[in-house]
Amino acid sequence: MLMASMPQISIVIPAYNEASRIIPTLDMLRQYLRENGWCAEVVVVNDGSEDATAEIVEKFSAQWNLVRLIQNPGNCGKGFSVRNGALQATGDIVLFTDADLSAPISEMPKLVDPILKGECDVSFGSRALNRSLIGVHQSKLREFSGRIFNIFVQVLTGLNFKDTQCGFKAFRREAMIPVFQQQRITDFGFDPEVLYIAKKRGLRLKEIPVQWNHVEGTTVRFLNDSLKMFFDLVLIRWNDWMGKYR
């Protein structure tokens, strides 16, 4: 458990049209952080939401001053939101999590502790290392497509991991600032790019099995975003060949 004297954690939440569930999420974070003595800030990055997400977060921050709202210049994508939040975070360690908390925030120590112990610079949750930890599964089609996508990730990027797409990752902020500055992909395909750059820069990566539950209401468009994510993998190699990750 982290005490007040320990390094501060920044929890970054990319949010697009999350008005219906952002309050329960912030309530859960507040309760968990208070009960466990974490020294933390919560950074919600509003990605041009068309609903009242921003207004709700601002109102919530008035009663809990550890919450901070960052506004993207329009709807820029999840990858842009994570990068924007990470670069503006103040914590020694940054953890980003999806707004639906599909990976429970109680799993946070699994990612943060290895970084604090100096075992790695980047840790990321995995649904594939231990599928018995999955409570509510996605549809069989989505799970199958996820496995196929992972094969392409390994073949095209050389990232030998089972699951790069779980929205639950942590990293030493100082080490990752150059990575986010080189990041080019701003949509859902940003995860393998960030890991690819981090590995290329010599950072130590660790994949960790976490509890996970599918939550309805995803903004991923199955066919369109799946195709774009595939082409993003090709773009990663192209960017590398063109020297954009030097």
C-alpha positions as CSV (number, residue, x, y, z in Angstrom):
1,M,0.0,0.0,0.0
2,L,1.2,3.5,-0.8
3,M,1.3,6.1,2.0
4,A,1.4,9.8,1.6
5,S,5.2,9.8,1.6
6,M,5.4,7.5,-1.3
7,P,5.5,8.5,-5.0
8,Q,2.3,10.1,-6.3
9,I,0.1,8.2,-8.7
10,S,-1.8,10.0,-11.6
11,I,-4.8,8.0,-12.7
12,V,-5.7,9.1,-16.3
13,I,-9.2,8.4,-17.6
14,P,-9.9,9.0,-21.3
15,A,-13.6,9.9,-21.5
16,Y,-15.9,10.3,-24.5
17,N,-19.6,10.6,-23.9
18,E,-19.3,9.0,-20.4
19,A,-22.0,11.1,-18.6
20,S,-24.0,8.0,-17.6
21,R,-21.1,6.3,-15.8
22,I,-18.4,8.8,-14.9
23,I,-19.9,9.6,-11.5
24,P,-20.0,5.9,-10.3
25,T,-16.4,5.5,-11.6
26,L,-15.2,8.6,-9.7
27,D,-17.1,7.5,-6.6
28,M,-15.3,4.1,-6.7
29,L,-11.9,5.7,-7.2
30,R,-12.5,8.1,-4.3
31,Q,-13.6,5.2,-2.0
32,Y,-10.7,3.0,-3.0
33,L,-8.0,5.7,-2.7
34,R,-9.3,6.9,0.7
35,E,-9.6,3.4,2.1
36,N,-6.1,2.3,1.0
37,G,-4.1,5.5,1.6
38,W,-2.9,6.1,-1.9
39,C,-1.3,9.5,-2.7
40,A,-3.0,10.2,-6.1
41,E,-4.6,12.6,-8.5
42,V,-7.4,11.6,-11.0
43,V,-7.1,13.2,-14.4
44,V,-10.2,12.9,-16.6
45,V,-9.5,13.8,-20.3
46,N,-12.7,14.8,-22.1
47,D,-12.4,13.9,-25.7
48,G,-14.9,16.3,-27.2
49,S,-17.9,14.6,-25.6
50,E,-21.3,15.6,-27.0
51,D,-23.0,14.9,-23.7
52,A,-22.5,16.5,-20.2
53,T,-19.3,14.5,-19.3
54,A,-17.2,17.7,-18.9
55,E,-19.8,19.5,-16.8
56,I,-20.3,16.5,-14.5
57,V,-16.5,16.1,-13.9
58,E,-16.1,19.8,-13.2
59,K,-19.0,19.6,-10.7
60,F,-17.5,16.5,-9.1
61,S,-14.0,18.1,-8.8
62,A,-15.6,20.9,-6.7
63,Q,-16.4,18.3,-4.0
64,W,-13.2,16.2,-4.5
65,N,-10.2,18.3,-5.3
66,L,-8.1,15.4,-6.4
67,V,-10.0,15.3,-9.7
68,R,-8.8,17.4,-12.6
69,L,-10.5,17.9,-16.0
70,I,-8.5,18.2,-19.2
71,Q,-10.2,19.2,-22.4
72,N,-9.0,17.9,-25.8
73,P,-9.4,20.3,-28.8
74,G,-12.4,18.3,-30.1
75,N,-12.8,14.5,-30.6
76,C,-9.2,13.5,-31.1
77,G,-9.2,9.8,-30.2
78,K,-8.4,7.6,-27.2
79,G,-4.7,7.5,-28.0
80,F,-4.6,11.3,-28.1
81,S,-6.5,11.5,-24.8
82,V,-4.1,9.1,-23.0
83,R,-1.1,11.0,-24.3
84,N,-2.6,14.4,-23.4
85,G,-3.4,13.2,-19.9
86,A,0.0,11.5,-19.4
87,L,2.0,14.6,-20.5
88,Q,-0.1,16.8,-18.2
89,A,0.0,14.5,-15.2
90,T,2.0,15.3,-12.2
91,G,2.5,11.9,-10.6
92,D,5.7,9.9,-10.6
93,I,3.7,6.9,-11.9
94,V,0.8,7.3,-14.4
95,L,-1.9,4.6,-14.6
96,F,-4.5,4.9,-17.3
97,T,-7.8,3.1,-17.1
98,D,-10.9,3.0,-19.1
99,A,-13.9,5.0,-17.8
100,D,-15.9,1.8,-17.3
101,L,-13.3,0.3,-14.9
102,S,-13.5,-3.0,-16.7
103,A,-10.3,-3.8,-14.9
104,P,-11.3,-3.0,-11.2
105,I,-9.2,-0.2,-9.6
106,S,-8.4,-2.7,-6.9
107,E,-6.0,-4.3,-9.4
108,M,-3.9,-1.2,-9.5
109,P,-1.2,-2.5,-7.1
110,K,-0.5,-5.4,-9.5
111,L,0.8,-2.7,-12.0
112,V,2.2,-0.1,-9.7
113,D,4.2,-2.3,-7.3
114,P,6.6,-3.8,-10.0
115,I,7.4,-0.2,-11.1
116,L,8.0,0.9,-7.5
117,K,10.2,-2.1,-6.9
118,G,12.3,-1.3,-10.0
119,E,11.3,-4.5,-11.9
120,C,10.0,-2.6,-14.9
121,D,9.3,0.8,-16.4
122,V,6.0,-0.1,-18.0
123,S,3.4,-2.6,-16.7
124,F,0.2,-3.5,-18.5
125,G,-2.8,-5.6,-17.7
126,S,-3.5,-8.7,-19.7
127,R,-6.7,-10.7,-20.2
128,A,-5.0,-13.4,-22.1
129,L,-2.3,-14.6,-19.5
130,N,-5.0,-16.0,-17.2
131,R,-8.5,-16.1,-18.8
132,S,-10.0,-17.5,-15.6
133,L,-9.7,-13.9,-14.2
134,I,-12.3,-12.7,-16.7
135,G,-15.7,-12.4,-15.1
136,V,-17.8,-11.2,-17.9
137,H,-16.6,-12.1,-21.4
138,Q,-17.0,-10.2,-24.6
139,S,-18.8,-11.9,-27.5
140,K,-17.1,-14.9,-29.0
141,L,-16.6,-12.9,-32.2
142,R,-14.8,-10.1,-30.4
143,E,-12.7,-12.5,-28.4
144,F,-11.7,-14.4,-31.5
145,S,-10.9,-11.2,-33.4
146,G,-8.8,-10.0,-30.4
147,R,-6.7,-13.2,-30.7
148,I,-6.2,-12.7,-34.4
149,F,-5.2,-9.1,-33.9
150,N,-2.7,-10.2,-31.3
151,I,-1.1,-12.5,-33.8
152,F,-0.7,-9.6,-36.2
153,V,0.7,-7.5,-33.4
154,Q,3.4,-10.1,-32.7
155,V,4.2,-10.7,-36.4
156,L,4.3,-7.0,-37.5
157,T,5.8,-5.4,-34.4
158,G,7.8,-8.1,-32.7
159,L,6.0,-7.4,-29.4
160,N,5.9,-10.9,-27.9
161,F,2.9,-10.3,-25.6
162,K,-0.5,-12.0,-25.3
163,D,-2.7,-8.8,-24.9
164,T,-1.6,-5.3,-25.8
165,Q,-5.1,-3.8,-25.9
166,C,-6.3,-4.0,-22.3
167,G,-7.1,-0.5,-21.2
168,F,-5.2,-0.8,-18.0
169,K,-1.5,0.3,-18.1
170,A,1.0,2.0,-15.8
171,F,4.4,3.5,-16.4
172,R,7.1,5.7,-14.9
173,R,6.1,9.1,-16.2
174,E,9.6,10.5,-16.6
175,A,10.7,7.5,-18.7
176,M,7.6,7.6,-20.9
177,I,7.5,11.3,-21.7
178,P,9.8,10.8,-24.8
179,V,7.6,7.9,-25.8
180,F,4.4,9.9,-25.9
181,Q,6.2,12.8,-27.6
182,Q,7.0,10.3,-30.5
183,Q,3.6,8.7,-30.5
184,R,1.8,9.2,-33.9
185,I,-1.4,7.1,-33.6
186,T,-4.2,8.8,-31.8
187,D,-7.1,6.2,-32.0
188,F,-7.6,2.7,-30.6
189,G,-4.4,1.4,-32.3
190,F,-2.1,3.5,-30.1
191,D,-1.4,0.7,-27.5
192,P,1.0,-1.3,-29.6
193,E,2.7,1.8,-30.9
194,V,3.4,3.1,-27.4
195,L,4.7,-0.3,-26.3
196,Y,6.8,-0.6,-29.5
197,I,8.4,2.8,-28.9
198,A,9.0,2.0,-25.3
199,K,10.7,-1.2,-26.1
200,K,12.8,0.5,-28.8
201,R,14.0,3.0,-26.3
202,G,15.1,0.2,-24.0
203,L,12.4,0.5,-21.4
204,R,11.5,-2.7,-19.5
205,L,7.9,-4.0,-20.2
206,K,5.9,-6.4,-18.1
207,E,2.6,-8.0,-18.9
208,I,0.5,-8.9,-15.9
209,P,-2.7,-10.9,-15.6
210,V,-5.6,-8.9,-14.1
211,Q,-9.3,-9.3,-13.3
212,W,-11.4,-8.0,-16.1
213,N,-15.1,-7.7,-17.0
214,H,-16.7,-6.7,-20.2
215,V,-19.0,-3.7,-19.8
216,E,-21.6,-2.7,-22.4
217,G,-21.4,0.7,-24.0
218,T,-18.0,0.6,-25.8
219,T,-17.4,3.2,-28.4
220,V,-15.3,0.8,-30.5
221,R,-16.9,0.3,-34.0
222,F,-16.1,-3.4,-34.5
223,L,-15.5,-3.5,-38.2
224,N,-14.2,0.0,-39.0
225,D,-11.9,0.2,-35.9
226,S,-10.6,-3.3,-36.4
227,L,-9.5,-2.6,-39.9
228,K,-8.0,0.7,-38.9
229,M,-6.1,-0.9,-36.0
230,F,-4.6,-3.4,-38.5
231,F,-3.4,-0.7,-40.8
232,D,-2.0,1.1,-37.7
233,L,0.3,-1.9,-37.1
234,V,1.6,-1.4,-40.7
235,L,2.0,2.3,-39.9
236,I,4.1,1.5,-36.9
237,R,6.6,-0.3,-39.0
238,W,6.5,2.4,-41.6
239,N,7.1,5.1,-39.1
240,D,10.0,3.2,-37.7
241,W,11.5,2.7,-41.1
242,M,11.1,6.4,-41.8
243,G,13.0,7.2,-38.6
244,K,10.1,8.8,-36.7
245,Y,10.9,6.8,-33.5
246,R,14.6,7.7,-33.3
